[in-house]
Amino acid sequence: MASPRGITLYHSPASRAFTAYWMLEEVGVPFDVKTVDIRKGEQKAPEYLKLNPAGKVPTLRDGEVVVSENPAIAIYLADRYSYGRLAPKIEDPERGEYLKWMVYATAVVDPVAFLHSKEIDVSGFSAGFGTFDDMVEVLSALLMERKHLLGDRFTAADVVLGATVSVLLHRQVLPEVAALVDYNGRLTARPAYQRAADATWPSSLMHPA
Ligand SMILES: N[C@@H](CCC(=O)N[C@@H](CS)C(=O)NCC(=O)O)C(=O)O
């Protein structure tokens, strides 16, 4: 289903906006792209801050609806345009686990991996995101048994968490354990992933923001 109002994605090359771009490609709705070059500081321009006061990419606009934060963008798009396919329905027992992995991606994986990449490893007891090793173990154990986060079925949670895993493997922040490498291989083989990567990861920008 195409948006009756017109979708615009505000993104910057080689950034976390890749996740939202990939999500739009998986959903298959037409969308426009506006580049907000974070390397030139355009994310702090007053007009953009009206859309996203955090001054970060991505931001999605769908008519009067404005959404930022990758999990929120993915949940919005999947519920609105791919309900029952990329989003388990409300009454589906898998909906709970789907939401958990959505949140886990940016509440746990992203921050604990960022700190680990800076050689900061804090005690898991007091940190909301736990330890880096626990996060790797949780994902590896799950993906050793499952093709995707919910099993055989690919959902929007695989886009959000999978994009994070993919970038972190590429940057050699995550260890190359077989379960994660194989999962990443299944994700990168998807035509929608490849279209998003071709559009948003120019080879000249090897180091993501
Ligand atoms: N929690 C946000 C993270 C977005 C984010 O960190 N974006 C970075 C680029 S990868 C950004 O816009 N940085 C520019 C800045 O903070 O000035 C999400 O999941 O969407």
The ligand as an ORCA input file, in Angstrom:
! r2SCAN-3c Opt
* xyz 0 1
  N      18.988      6.343     18.628
  C      19.018      6.881     17.293
  C      20.465      7.034     16.866
  C      20.632      7.940     15.686
  C      22.088      8.374     15.563
  O      22.924      8.128     16.416
  N      22.403      9.085     14.464
  C      23.740      9.616     14.295
  C      24.361      9.110     12.993
  S      24.756      7.412     13.032
  C      23.670     11.139     14.149
  O      22.697     11.652     13.625
  N      24.715     11.824     14.606
  C      24.860     13.227     14.404
  C      24.872     14.015     15.675
  O      24.601     13.473     16.749
  O      25.154     15.210     15.574
  C      18.243      5.960     16.344
  O      18.124      4.765     16.626
  O      17.690      6.422     15.336
*
